[in-house]
Amino acid sequence: MRRSLTALTRLLVAVLAAGCTSTVQGRAVPADTLGPLPPPPVAASALDGLLLGADQINAAMQATDMTVWMAFDSTTEEDVADIDCRAVAMPGEGKVYAGTGWSAIRGRQLNEPGEVAQWDHVAIQVVVAFRSARLATEFFTASTDSWRRCANRRFFDPKENQPDLAWSVGSVATTQGALTTSKTQEPGPDWFCQRAMMVANNVIADVETCSGDKTDRAAPQIAHQIVAKIPTR
């Protein structure tokens, strides 16, 4: 008798469940498990707005008279023969960015007025847009590897009708998202430069600062301020 009641109970549950079922028109849509959509890539027309103004550069470098000496929208060209040190030699170097998927570049050099010998500070800030965030991230990863291959070494920067400039490169580190290193001009340690690179969305921020102050840490500060302007969500 108990077995019959159990079977009857199961039958009633099945009938009740069937009676509560309804059919809805439409197509099943999977739940969103990927989170928010990524931001659109930064357009070439927006790159100029990412670069810092003279007042911000002066503040970062503890200077007062730096102004824009040169603005450019193409890659820079250095004839450094050492492939491993080309990326450290200059921001936005053409041979370094060739074939990486970049689509637009904007840059500015700021320094004091007068001839080169009168400059106490120099800042070069470059922003490079890539076709996608993935390509920009891949470039940053490749740059990390190439900078490390140049760490604690010397390279020579040839100059037309002048002796080659010799540079001594320091160690390479990645701190708070900023890839950094330094280079000191030889034979005397009177001109010290710092390099910094960061990536956000589809943009690379590529920065160099130079002065006679070996404690200068303006390059990563400038890079951080640039990427803070880039939408990432």
C-alpha positions as protocol buffer text, in pm:
chain_id: "A"
residue {
  index: 1
  type: MET
  ca { x: 0 y: 0 z: 0 }
}
residue {
  index: 2
  type: ARG
  ca { x: 287 y: 239 z: 85 }
}
residue {
  index: 3
  type: ARG
  ca { x: 445 y: 175 z: -258 }
}
residue {
  index: 4
  type: SER
  ca { x: 115 y: 267 z: -430 }
}
residue {
  index: 5
  type: LEU
  ca { x: 87 y: 594 z: -235 }
}
residue {
  index: 6
  type: THR
  ca { x: 442 y: 684 z: -325 }
}
residue {
  index: 7
  type: ALA
  ca { x: 376 y: 625 z: -693 }
}
residue {
  index: 8
  type: LEU
  ca { x: 57 y: 832 z: -674 }
}
residue {
  index: 9
  type: THR
  ca { x: 242 y: 1118 z: -504 }
}
residue {
  index: 10
  type: ARG
  ca { x: 504 y: 1124 z: -781 }
}
residue {
  index: 11
  type: LEU
  ca { x: 231 y: 1129 z: -1042 }
}
residue {
  index: 12
  type: LEU
  ca { x: 56 y: 1426 z: -875 }
}
residue {
  index: 13
  type: VAL
  ca { x: 385 y: 1620 z: -855 }
}
residue {
  index: 14
  type: ALA
  ca { x: 449 y: 1558 z: -1224 }
}
residue {
  index: 15
  type: VAL
  ca { x: 97 y: 1670 z: -1318 }
}
residue {
  index: 16
  type: LEU
  ca { x: 120 y: 1986 z: -1105 }
}
residue {
  index: 17
  type: ALA
  ca { x: 458 y: 2072 z: -1253 }
}
residue {
  index: 18
  type: ALA
  ca { x: 323 y: 2026 z: -1603 }
}
residue {
  index: 19
  type: GLY
  ca { x: 28 y: 2250 z: -1523 }
}
residue {
  index: 20
  type: CYS
  ca { x: 260 y: 2532 z: -1414 }
}
residue {
  index: 21
  type: THR
  ca { x: 465 y: 2527 z: -1736 }
}
residue {
  index: 22
  type: SER
  ca { x: 404 y: 2798 z: -1997 }
}
residue {
  index: 23
  type: THR
  ca { x: 558 y: 2867 z: -2337 }
}
residue {
  index: 24
  type: VAL
  ca { x: 709 y: 3208 z: -2414 }
}
residue {
  index: 25
  type: GLN
  ca { x: 776 y: 3333 z: -2764 }
}
residue {
  index: 26
  type: GLY
  ca { x: 1129 y: 3441 z: -2851 }
}
residue {
  index: 27
  type: ARG
  ca { x: 1488 y: 3321 z: -2854 }
}
residue {
  index: 28
  type: ALA
  ca { x: 1699 y: 3214 z: -2558 }
}
residue {
  index: 29
  type: VAL
  ca { x: 1979 y: 3458 z: -2479 }
}
residue {
  index: 30
  type: PRO
  ca { x: 2281 y: 3350 z: -2269 }
}
residue {
  index: 31
  type: ALA
  ca { x: 2358 y: 3541 z: -1953 }
}
residue {
  index: 32
  type: ASP
  ca { x: 2628 y: 3809 z: -1974 }
}
residue {
  index: 33
  type: THR
  ca { x: 2931 y: 3650 z: -1808 }
}
residue {
  index: 34
  type: LEU
  ca { x: 3201 y: 3861 z: -1975 }
}
residue {
  index: 35
  type: GLY
  ca { x: 3146 y: 4182 z: -1779 }
}
residue {
  index: 36
  type: PRO
  ca { x: 3135 y: 4532 z: -1929 }
}
residue {
  index: 37
  type: LEU
  ca { x: 3244 y: 4586 z: -2286 }
}
residue {
  index: 38
  type: PRO
  ca { x: 3595 y: 4730 z: -2336 }
}
residue {
  index: 39
  type: PRO
  ca { x: 3620 y: 5098 z: -2431 }
}
residue {
  index: 40
  type: PRO
  ca { x: 3655 y: 5187 z: -2798 }
}
residue {
  index: 41
  type: PRO
  ca { x: 4012 y: 5243 z: -2922 }
}
residue {
  index: 42
  type: VAL
  ca { x: 4148 y: 5595 z: -2883 }
}
residue {
  index: 43
  type: ALA
  ca { x: 4128 y: 5772 z: -3220 }
}
residue {
  index: 44
  type: ALA
  ca { x: 4421 y: 5950 z: -3383 }
}
residue {
  index: 45
  type: SER
  ca { x: 4235 y: 6279 z: -3348 }
}
residue {
  index: 46
  type: ALA
  ca { x: 4241 y: 6241 z: -2968 }
}
residue {
  index: 47
  type: LEU
  ca { x: 4616 y: 6187 z: -2931 }
}
residue {
  index: 48
  type: ASP
  ca { x: 4714 y: 6555 z: -2906 }
}
residue {
  index: 49
  type: GLY
  ca { x: 4484 y: 6590 z: -2606 }
}
residue {
  index: 50
  type: LEU
  ca { x: 4677 y: 6320 z: -2419 }
}
residue {
  index: 51
  type: LEU
  ca { x: 5006 y: 6512 z: -2423 }
}
residue {
  index: 52
  type: LEU
  ca { x: 5088 y: 6728 z: -2122 }
}
residue {
  index: 53
  type: GLY
  ca { x: 5107 y: 7106 z: -2137 }
}
residue {
  index: 54
  type: ALA
  ca { x: 5419 y: 7308 z: -2065 }
}
residue {
  index: 55
  type: ASP
  ca { x: 5302 y: 7391 z: -1713 }
}
residue {
  index: 56
  type: GLN
  ca { x: 5268 y: 7022 z: -1626 }
}
residue {
  index: 57
  type: ILE
  ca { x: 5607 y: 6937 z: -1775 }
}
residue {
  index: 58
  type: ASN
  ca { x: 5774 y: 7223 z: -1585 }
}
residue {
  index: 59
  type: ALA
  ca { x: 5616 y: 7105 z: -1262 }
}
residue {
  index: 60
  type: ALA
  ca { x: 5727 y: 6745 z: -1318 }
}
residue {
  index: 61
  type: MET
  ca { x: 6085 y: 6849 z: -1394 }
}
residue {
  index: 62
  type: GLN
  ca { x: 6105 y: 7126 z: -1132 }
}
residue {
  index: 63
  type: ALA
  ca { x: 6174 y: 7378 z: -1408 }
}
residue {
  index: 64
  type: THR
  ca { x: 6014 y: 7712 z: -1497 }
}
residue {
  index: 65
  type: ASP
  ca { x: 6098 y: 7809 z: -1856 }
}
residue {
  index: 66
  type: MET
  ca { x: 6038 y: 7494 z: -2062 }
}
residue {
  index: 67
  type: THR
  ca { x: 5826 y: 7545 z: -2374 }
}
residue {
  index: 68
  type: VAL
  ca { x: 5743 y: 7337 z: -2680 }
}
residue {
  index: 69
  type: TRP
  ca { x: 6050 y: 7337 z: -2905 }
}
residue {
  index: 70
  type: MET
  ca { x: 5918 y: 7083 z: -3154 }
}
residue {
  index: 71
  type: ALA
  ca { x: 5592 y: 6896 z: -3224 }
}
residue {
  index: 72
  type: PHE
  ca { x: 5579 y: 6597 z: -3458 }
}
residue {
  index: 73
  type: ASP
  ca { x: 5336 y: 6341 z: -3599 }
}
residue {
  index: 74
  type: SER
  ca { x: 5579 y: 6082 z: -3736 }
}
residue {
  index: 75
  type: THR
  ca { x: 5827 y: 5843 z: -3579 }
}
residue {
  index: 76
  type: THR
  ca { x: 6172 y: 5962 z: -3478 }
}
residue {
  index: 77
  type: GLU
  ca { x: 6483 y: 5830 z: -3651 }
}
residue {
  index: 78
  type: GLU
  ca { x: 6800 y: 5732 z: -3469 }
}
residue {
  index: 79
  type: ASP
  ca { x: 7090 y: 5544 z: -3631 }
}
residue {
  index: 80
  type: VAL
  ca { x: 7181 y: 5337 z: -3327 }
}
residue {
  index: 81
  type: ALA
  ca { x: 7340 y: 5019 z: -3462 }
}
residue {
  index: 82
  type: ASP
  ca { x: 7282 y: 4817 z: -3144 }
}
residue {
  index: 83
  type: ILE
  ca { x: 6939 y: 4665 z: -3210 }
}
residue {
  index: 84
  type: ASP
  ca { x: 6884 y: 4583 z: -2843 }
}
residue {
  index: 85
  type: CYS
  ca { x: 6932 y: 4948 z: -2742 }
}
residue {
  index: 86
  type: ARG
  ca { x: 6736 y: 5128 z: -3014 }
}
residue {
  index: 87
  type: ALA
  ca { x: 6420 y: 5143 z: -2804 }
}
residue {
  index: 88
  type: VAL
  ca { x: 6607 y: 5296 z: -2510 }
}
residue {
  index: 89
  type: ALA
  ca { x: 6785 y: 5548 z: -2732 }
}
residue {
  index: 90
  type: MET
  ca { x: 6480 y: 5759 z: -2821 }
}
residue {
  index: 91
  type: PRO
  ca { x: 6101 y: 5761 z: -2769 }
}
residue {
  index: 92
  type: GLY
  ca { x: 5897 y: 5681 z: -3080 }
}
residue {
  index: 93
  type: GLU
  ca { x: 6193 y: 5542 z: -3275 }
}
residue {
  index: 94
  type: GLY
  ca { x: 6079 y: 5433 z: -3622 }
}
residue {
  index: 95
  type: LYS
  ca { x: 6271 y: 5105 z: -3648 }
}
residue {
  index: 96
  type: VAL
  ca { x: 6135 y: 4998 z: -3309 }
}
residue {
  index: 97
  type: TYR
  ca { x: 5771 y: 5061 z: -3400 }
}
residue {
  index: 98
  type: ALA
  ca { x: 5793 y: 4928 z: -3758 }
}
residue {
  index: 99
  type: GLY
  ca { x: 5559 y: 4636 z: -3823 }
}
residue {
  index: 100
  type: THR
  ca { x: 5396 y: 4647 z: -3479 }
}
residue {
  index: 101
  type: GLY
  ca { x: 5049 y: 4761 z: -3587 }
}
residue {
  index: 102
  type: TRP
  ca { x: 5071 y: 5125 z: -3483 }
}
residue {
  index: 103
  type: SER
  ca { x: 4839 y: 5364 z: -3665 }
}
residue {
  index: 104
  type: ALA
  ca { x: 4914 y: 5720 z: -3545 }
}
residue {
  index: 105
  type: ILE
  ca { x: 5174 y: 5907 z: -3341 }
}
residue {
  index: 106
  type: ARG
  ca { x: 5200 y: 6248 z: -3178 }
}
residue {
  index: 107
  type: GLY
  ca { x: 5494 y: 6391 z: -2990 }
}
residue {
  index: 108
  type: ARG
  ca { x: 5642 y: 6706 z: -2840 }
}
residue {
  index: 109
  type: GLN
  ca { x: 5985 y: 6807 z: -2719 }
}
residue {
  index: 110
  type: LEU
  ca { x: 6003 y: 7074 z: -2451 }
}
residue {
  index: 111
  type: ASN
  ca { x: 6313 y: 7257 z: -2327 }
}
residue {
  index: 112
  type: GLU
  ca { x: 6438 y: 7601 z: -2226 }
}
residue {
  index: 113
  type: PRO
  ca { x: 6486 y: 7874 z: -2488 }
}
residue {
  index: 114
  type: GLY
  ca { x: 6820 y: 7922 z: -2661 }
}
residue {
  index: 115
  type: GLU
  ca { x: 7079 y: 7692 z: -2812 }
}
residue {
  index: 116
  type: VAL
  ca { x: 7119 y: 7327 z: -2716 }
}
residue {
  index: 117
  type: ALA
  ca { x: 7411 y: 7408 z: -2485 }
}
residue {
  index: 118
  type: GLN
  ca { x: 7182 y: 7638 z: -2286 }
}
residue {
  index: 119
  type: TRP
  ca { x: 6918 y: 7376 z: -2214 }
}
residue {
  index: 120
  type: ASP
  ca { x: 6903 y: 7259 z: -1854 }
}
residue {
  index: 121
  type: HIS
  ca { x: 6603 y: 7030 z: -1905 }
}
residue {
  index: 122
  type: VAL
  ca { x: 6459 y: 6834 z: -2197 }
}
residue {
  index: 123
  type: ALA
  ca { x: 6137 y: 6634 z: -2206 }
}
residue {
  index: 124
  type: ILE
  ca { x: 6016 y: 6426 z: -2500 }
}
residue {
  index: 125
  type: GLN
  ca { x: 5664 y: 6288 z: -2470 }
}
residue {
  index: 126
  type: VAL
  ca { x: 5522 y: 6058 z: -2737 }
}
residue {
  index: 127
  type: VAL
  ca { x: 5184 y: 5887 z: -2763 }
}
residue {
  index: 128
  type: VAL
  ca { x: 5131 y: 5609 z: -3016 }
}
residue {
  index: 129
  type: ALA
  ca { x: 4793 y: 5464 z: -3111 }
}
residue {
  index: 130
  type: PHE
  ca { x: 4768 y: 5103 z: -3223 }
}
residue {
  index: 131
  type: ARG
  ca { x: 4490 y: 4936 z: -3418 }
}
residue {
  index: 132
  type: SER
  ca { x: 4382 y: 4748 z: -3105 }
}
residue {
  index: 133
  type: ALA
  ca { x: 4451 y: 4727 z: -2734 }
}
residue {
  index: 134
  type: ARG
  ca { x: 4592 y: 4378 z: -2787 }
}
residue {
  index: 135
  type: LEU
  ca { x: 4858 y: 4508 z: -3027 }
}
residue {
  index: 136
  type: ALA
  ca { x: 4953 y: 4787 z: -2785 }
}
residue {
  index: 137
  type: THR
  ca { x: 4991 y: 4537 z: -2501 }
}
residue {
  index: 138
  type: GLU
  ca { x: 5201 y: 4309 z: -2719 }
}
residue {
  index: 139
  type: PHE
  ca { x: 5429 y: 4602 z: -2803 }
}
residue {
  index: 140
  type: PHE
  ca { x: 5468 y: 4688 z: -2435 }
}
residue {
  index: 141
  type: THR
  ca { x: 5560 y: 4327 z: -2356 }
}
residue {
  index: 142
  type: ALA
  ca { x: 5814 y: 4318 z: -2640 }
}
residue {
  index: 143
  type: SER
  ca { x: 5958 y: 4651 z: -2523 }
}
residue {
  index: 144
  type: THR
  ca { x: 6004 y: 4513 z: -2173 }
}
residue {
  index: 145
  type: ASP
  ca { x: 6216 y: 4233 z: -2318 }
}
residue {
  index: 146
  type: SER
  ca { x: 6422 y: 4461 z: -2544 }
}
residue {
  index: 147
  type: TRP
  ca { x: 6488 y: 4719 z: -2271 }
}
residue {
  index: 148
  type: ARG
  ca { x: 6614 y: 4442 z: -2043 }
}
residue {
  index: 149
  type: ARG
  ca { x: 6857 y: 4328 z: -2312 }
}
residue {
  index: 150
  type: CYS
  ca { x: 7008 y: 4679 z: -2309 }
}
residue {
  index: 151
  type: ALA
  ca { x: 7027 y: 4709 z: -1930 }
}
residue {
  index: 152
  type: ASN
  ca { x: 7365 y: 4784 z: -1771 }
}
residue {
  index: 153
  type: ARG
  ca { x: 7533 y: 4826 z: -2108 }
}
residue {
  index: 154
  type: ARG
  ca { x: 7679 y: 5099 z: -2331 }
}
residue {
  index: 155
  type: PHE
  ca { x: 7562 y: 5202 z: -2675 }
}
residue {
  index: 156
  type: PHE
  ca { x: 7671 y: 5465 z: -2925 }
}
residue {
  index: 157
  type: ASP
  ca { x: 7448 y: 5722 z: -3091 }
}
residue {
  index: 158
  type: PRO
  ca { x: 7613 y: 5846 z: -3413 }
}
residue {
  index: 159
  type: LYS
  ca { x: 7586 y: 6217 z: -3494 }
}
residue {
  index: 160
  type: GLU
  ca { x: 7658 y: 6375 z: -3830 }
}
residue {
  index: 161
  type: ASN
  ca { x: 7989 y: 6566 z: -3839 }
}
residue {
  index: 162
  type: GLN
  ca { x: 8032 y: 6502 z: -3465 }
}
residue {
  index: 163
  type: PRO
  ca { x: 8182 y: 6228 z: -3251 }
}
residue {
  index: 164
  type: ASP
  ca { x: 7943 y: 5948 z: -3160 }
}
residue {
  index: 165
  type: LEU
  ca { x: 7766 y: 5998 z: -2829 }
}
residue {
  index: 166
  type: ALA
  ca { x: 7828 y: 5720 z: -2577 }
}
residue {
  index: 167
  type: TRP
  ca { x: 7554 y: 5631 z: -2331 }
}
residue {
  index: 168
  type: SER
  ca { x: 7567 y: 5411 z: -2024 }
}
residue {
  index: 169
  type: VAL
  ca { x: 7234 y: 5240 z: -1953 }
}
residue {
  index: 170
  type: GLY
  ca { x: 7114 y: 5158 z: -1603 }
}
residue {
  index: 171
  type: SER
  ca { x: 6892 y: 4880 z: -1475 }
}
residue {
  index: 172
  type: VAL
  ca { x: 6538 y: 4820 z: -1601 }
}
residue {
  index: 173
  type: ALA
  ca { x: 6234 y: 4795 z: -1376 }
}
residue {
  index: 174
  type: THR
  ca { x: 5856 y: 4783 z: -1399 }
}
residue {
  index: 175
  type: THR
  ca { x: 5685 y: 4969 z: -1116 }
}
residue {
  index: 176
  type: GLN
  ca { x: 5313 y: 5050 z: -1096 }
}
residue {
  index: 177
  type: GLY
  ca { x: 5273 y: 4969 z: -1463 }
}
residue {
  index: 178
  type: ALA
  ca { x: 5562 y: 5190 z: -1579 }
}
residue {
  index: 179
  type: LEU
  ca { x: 5861 y: 5039 z: -1757 }
}
residue {
  index: 180
  type: THR
  ca { x: 6166 y: 5249 z: -1664 }
}
residue {
  index: 181
  type: THR
  ca { x: 6539 y: 5275 z: -1717 }
}
residue {
  index: 182
  type: SER
  ca { x: 6806 y: 5546 z: -1725 }
}
residue {
  index: 183
  type: LYS
  ca { x: 7098 y: 5644 z: -1944 }
}
residue {
  index: 184
  type: THR
  ca { x: 7395 y: 5869 z: -1866 }
}
residue {
  index: 185
  type: GLN
  ca { x: 7599 y: 6046 z: -2131 }
}
residue {
  index: 186
  type: GLU
  ca { x: 7971 y: 5969 z: -2126 }
}
residue {
  index: 187
  type: PRO
  ca { x: 8248 y: 6056 z: -2060 }
}
residue {
  index: 188
  type: GLY
  ca { x: 8110 y: 6275 z: -1782 }
}
residue {
  index: 189
  type: PRO
  ca { x: 7792 y: 6216 z: -1578 }
}
residue {
  index: 190
  type: ASP
  ca { x: 7665 y: 6569 z: -1644 }
}
residue {
  index: 191
  type: TRP
  ca { x: 7365 y: 6472 z: -1859 }
}
residue {
  index: 192
  type: PHE
  ca { x: 7128 y: 6216 z: -1717 }
}
residue {
  index: 193
  type: CYS
  ca { x: 6816 y: 6086 z: -1894 }
}
residue {
  index: 194
  type: GLN
  ca { x: 6532 y: 5869 z: -1776 }
}
residue {
  index: 195
  type: ARG
  ca { x: 6304 y: 5661 z: -1998 }
}
residue {
  index: 196
  type: ALA
  ca { x: 5952 y: 5547 z: -1916 }
}
residue {
  index: 197
  type: MET
  ca { x: 5681 y: 5362 z: -2105 }
}
residue {
  index: 198
  type: MET
  ca { x: 5323 y: 5273 z: -2017 }
}
residue {
  index: 199
  type: VAL
  ca { x: 5026 y: 5121 z: -2199 }
}
residue {
  index: 200
  type: ALA
  ca { x: 4654 y: 5188 z: -2162 }
}
residue {
  index: 201
  type: ASN
  ca { x: 4380 y: 5079 z: -2401 }
}
residue {
  index: 202
  type: ASN
  ca { x: 4536 y: 5095 z: -2749 }
}
residue {
  index: 203
  type: VAL
  ca { x: 4789 y: 5368 z: -2664 }
}
residue {
  index: 204
  type: ILE
  ca { x: 5157 y: 5358 z: -2569 }
}
residue {
  index: 205
  type: ALA
  ca { x: 5301 y: 5652 z: -2373 }
}
residue {
  index: 206
  type: ASP
  ca { x: 5674 y: 5675 z: -2451 }
}
residue {
  index: 207
  type: VAL
  ca { x: 5867 y: 5937 z: -2250 }
}
residue {
  index: 208
  type: GLU
  ca { x: 6222 y: 6063 z: -2200 }
}
residue {
  index: 209
  type: THR
  ca { x: 6340 y: 6334 z: -1960 }
}
residue {
  index: 210
  type: CYS
  ca { x: 6696 y: 6468 z: -1940 }
}
residue {
  index: 211
  type: SER
  ca { x: 6876 y: 6708 z: -1707 }
}
residue {
  index: 212
  type: GLY
  ca { x: 7186 y: 6741 z: -1496 }
}
residue {
  index: 213
  type: ASP
  ca { x: 6999 y: 6600 z: -1196 }
}
residue {
  index: 214
  type: LYS
  ca { x: 7071 y: 6230 z: -1155 }
}
residue {
  index: 215
  type: THR
  ca { x: 6789 y: 6200 z: -901 }
}
residue {
  index: 216
  type: ASP
  ca { x: 6532 y: 6309 z: -1162 }
}
residue {
  index: 217
  type: ARG
  ca { x: 6230 y: 6079 z: -1176 }
}
residue {
  index: 218
  type: ALA
  ca { x: 6005 y: 6289 z: -1399 }
}
residue {
  index: 219
  type: ALA
  ca { x: 5966 y: 6041 z: -1686 }
}
residue {
  index: 220
  type: PRO
  ca { x: 5737 y: 5791 z: -1510 }
}
residue {
  index: 221
  type: GLN
  ca { x: 5546 y: 6078 z: -1351 }
}
residue {
  index: 222
  type: ILE
  ca { x: 5474 y: 6221 z: -1697 }
}
residue {
  index: 223
  type: ALA
  ca { x: 5382 y: 5878 z: -1834 }
}
residue {
  index: 224
  type: HIS
  ca { x: 5136 y: 5823 z: -1548 }
}
residue {
  index: 225
  type: GLN
  ca { x: 4971 y: 6160 z: -1613 }
}
residue {
  index: 226
  type: ILE
  ca { x: 4933 y: 6077 z: -1982 }
}
residue {
  index: 227
  type: VAL
  ca { x: 4770 y: 5736 z: -1932 }
}
residue {
  index: 228
  type: ALA
  ca { x: 4541 y: 5882 z: -1666 }
}
residue {
  index: 229
  type: LYS
  ca { x: 4368 y: 6064 z: -1953 }
}
residue {
  index: 230
  type: ILE
  ca { x: 4306 y: 5745 z: -2152 }
}
residue {
  index: 231
  type: PRO
  ca { x: 3962 y: 5581 z: -2111 }
}
residue {
  index: 232
  type: THR
  ca { x: 3997 y: 5219 z: -2001 }
}
residue {
  index: 233
  type: ARG
  ca { x: 3634 y: 5134 z: -1925 }
}
